[in-house]
């Protein structure tokens, strides 16, 4: 792997001095190996090419380094359509469940990665589409939630040749990676990251509906009232009443660079 690594993208947490300092250290290490380094705006560093996040998909690079918390990693993966391996560095994050290293092992981790002493950890992503408009892919989850907090809508869910029509606040569709996020906070199970399945979490259903773990396949969701679609808890889109959103598996998995093999990485990060 190390022989083919010629170009690297660095994305850092916004407005974080610690993340910017860590990015500078990483850049120096990469430059010492004669590598081309791109940094994602608003991050700017000497001798590095700056690229906007919106144009990240058009940059040819062998891997990407995300420096910050889980939010920075999620932001990077939403913009990467290809299977570009990503090393997640926890700097200023709360738990860093997605991260592989922190500032204490930064130099050691970067050197190990450049020497090819790492493995790929691939995770499924999901994507929503509204009237043929594709939303950004989600590594964690997609939430469909009511817009008017004083009215409980009827939500229709069609999957596996069956339909559910119930009054509820909304629906959370989570990947195994996202099972330790929003899904867990509303009572969802922890799913091993490499499983090929989805977790459906009805939110505040009038007639209580159990949480469901299903095979990965198309899901159609429609509400009789205006709703909002939230991708990975960071981007919000409008879903008009009576219009459906189609949820499918995204074509390209998210690929992490891992320096250590762990059987239950998520549980370890949660402190269990």
N, C-alpha and C positions, 0 to 999 in steps of 0.2 A: 504493500500500500504506500509506503513512504516514498518510493521512487517516482510515483505519479503525482505526488503532491507539489504543485507548482504555484497555485493561486489560492488565496484564502480570503474569506469575507469576515469582518468583525462587526458585530452589532452589540451596542452597549445600552444599558438602562439609561433612559433620559433623565437629565438633571441630577445625575449621581456622580459626585467627585470621585468616590471610591471606584465606581465602575470605569470611569475614564482613566484613572491611574492604572488599574489592572489592564485595561486595553492597551495602554502605552507599553507596559511590560511585555504583553503578548506580542505586540507588533515588533518590538526589538528582538525578541527571540526568533520570530519568523523571518525577519530581515537578515538575521545572522545566518540563516539557512538559504539565503538568496531567493526568497519567495516573494511573489507579487502579493501585496496586501491591499484590500479594499476596505474602507470603513463606511458604515451606513450613516447618513445624515440623521441627526445633527452632529454626530461625532465627527471631529476633524483632527487629523494627526499629520505631522510632517512626513513627507515621503510616502504618503498613502493616498490612493485614489479614492475620492468621495463619491458615493452613489446614493441616490434617493431610494427609500424603501420600496416605492412603487415600481422601480426599475430593477429591483433585486433579481427577479426571475430571468433577466436578460444578461446577467453577468456570468461569465464562464469561470467557475471555481470548483475545486475538488472538494472543499468542505467549508463549513461556517463555524465560527465560535460565537456563542451568545453569552454575554457577560451581564449579569444582573440577577433577577429573580425568575420565577416560573413565567411571569407575565412577559418578560423579554423573549424567552424561549418560544412561547406560544405565538408571539407577534412574528418572530422569524419564520416559523413553520407555516403560518398562514400565507406568507408571501413566496414560499418556495414550492413551485409546482413539481419539481423534479425530486428524485431521491438523493438529494445532496446531504451527506452525513453531517451531523451537527454535534459539537461538543458544548455542553451546557456548563457554565461556570457560575456558581452561586456567589454573588457579591451584593449584599444589601437585601436579599430575599428573605421572606419570613421562614419558610421551611425548606425551600429548594428541593421539592420532591422530584422534579425532573432533572436536577443537576447531577453532574458526575464528580466535579471537584470544586473546591473553594479556594480562596486566596492563599491559604496555608500550604496548599499542594499545587499551586499554579505552575511554577516553573517545571517541577517534576512531571506534572501531567502533560504539559505541552511537549516536552522532550520525548516522553513515552509515545505520544501520539505521532510525532514526526518520525520516530523510529519504527513506526508500524506496530507497536505493541498495544493494539486495541482491537476491539471487536465491534461489529454492527448489531444494534438492537433496533429492529424495525417494528413499528406500531401502526395500526390502521388509523385512517382519518375518515371523517364523514363530510359530506357536502350537501347543502340545501340549494334548491333551485325554485324560483318563483317566476312563473310564466316565462320559462326558458332563460331567465337571467340567473347565472350561477353565482352563488355567494362564495366567499373565501372558505377554503377547507378548514375544518375544526379538528384539532388533535384531542381536545377534551370533551366538548359537548356542544349541543345546539339546544337552546331554550326557546320554546314558543309560549309566550305569556300574554295575558290580557292587557289591553291598553287602558281601558276604563276600569278603575279599581272599585267602582260602585256596582258593577254588573258582572254576574258570573256567566260566562258564555257556555254554549254547547260546543264541545270540541269533538270532532269526528276523526278517528284514527283508522286507517285502512292498511292492513298488513296480512301477509300469509293467507290471502283469500278470505279474510274475515274483516269485520268492521266493529268498531266500538263508538257509541255515541253517548257522551256523558257530560254533565255540567261539571266544570272544573276550572281552576285558575289558569292552568296551562299544562304543558308537557315538556319534560327534560329528556333528551335522548343523549346518552353518554357512551363513549367508547370505554374499553377496559382501562386505558390510560387515565381517562377522566373520572373513573369510578371512585377515586380518592379525593375528588374535589366537591363540586356542588352536589353531585349525586349522593355522596356519603353523608353530607350534611342534612339531607332530607330522608335518610334511612336506607339508602341504597347499599347493595353489597359491594365488597372489594373484589374486583375481578383481576385475575392475573394478567399482566400487561400484554402478553403475547397471545392471548386467546382471541379468536375470531368471532366476536359476538357484540351485541349492543345491550344496554340497560335502558328500559323505558320506565320513567318515573312520572306517573300522573301527579299533579300538584293540587292538593286540596280538592279532590273529587268529592262531589256531594254524596254519591253512592261509592263508598270506599272501593278503590280498585287496587289490586296488589301490584307491586313493582314486578316487572317482567324482564327476564334475560332471554333474548331471542337470537337466532342466527342472523348474520348480516345480510339484509336484503332491503329492497325499496320499501319505504314507509311514506304514506301520504297523510298529511295532517291539515285539517281545515277547521276554522272557527266561524261561528255565525256573528261574531263581533270583531272589530278591528283589533289586531294583535301586533306584537313586536317579536322579532326573531333576534336572539342574542347569540352571537358566535363566540365561543370560548370566553364568555363574560366580558368581551372587550369591544365588539362591534355590533351595532344595532341596526336592524332593517325593518321596514314596514311590511305588514301582511294584512291587506284589506279584508274586511268581512266577506265570507263566501269564496275566497280565493285559497287554493291549496298550495302547500309547500311540499316538494318531493325531497326526501332524504335518501341518499345513496352512499355507498362506500366510495371514497375518493380513489382515483386510479393509482396514485403513488403513495406509498406508505411514508411515514415520517421515520427517518433513520438517525438514531443516536450513535455517537462514538462512545464506547464504554471501555474503561481501563480495568475494571474489576467485574468479575461475574458474580451476580447475586441472584438467588432463586426467587426471593420475595422482596424485591427492591422497594416497592411502595410501602409495605408494612414496616420495613426497616426505617424508611424515611419518616414514617408517622410515629416512630418511637415504640412500636410493639415488639 
